[in-house]
Amino acid sequence: ARLYISHLSEWIGLDPSLSLHDDFETALTISQTYMSEQSKKFVYLFQMNVPKIMTIGWKVVDVQNKAGLVDKTFADRKNRKKGKQSDRFFDHKGVWFDAYDQRTERQLLYAIPFLKERCQKITVFKTKKELLERIEPFKKQQLEKKAKVDQENENQNDE
């Protein structure tokens, strides 16, 4: 979905999207890129209760398969990388994500209705160290998930 969202400001003059992720660690992994302790750009994690029916859910693999329709350069770059990564999993900031799992990416447009009622907790991360400590268990869990799928694939290839 990032592929499409990245062009919205070009196409319509604004970016009305809000990224939602089933696992808060996904949001933290992505947002660490924007964090700057020196500039006091902290990460604010909003833990929300938003019904899935209100979101646009994407599997990363679906976005990648349609990439050439939106951004040929992006698609070519992704295709060159494919040989270095498995078809199903991709690495971002040291965390493995399953491109076939819709939990990885969801979008909402313009606003979250009833934000105040849906917000369950806000956590502020002021240092990269505390952010990375928070995602470490998820990072290990994702690596185990990848290893399990890789092992299953290897077993199927042996048969």
Secondary structure, DSSP 8 states (H G I E B T S, - for coil): -HHHHHHHHHHHSS--EEEE-SSHHHHHHHHTTT-BTTTTB-EEEEEE---GGGSEEE-HHHHHHTHHHH-HHHHHHHHHHGGGS-SSEEEETTEEEETT-GGGEEEEES--TTHHHHEEEEEEE-SHHHHHHHHHHHHHHHHHHHHHHHHHHHHHHH-
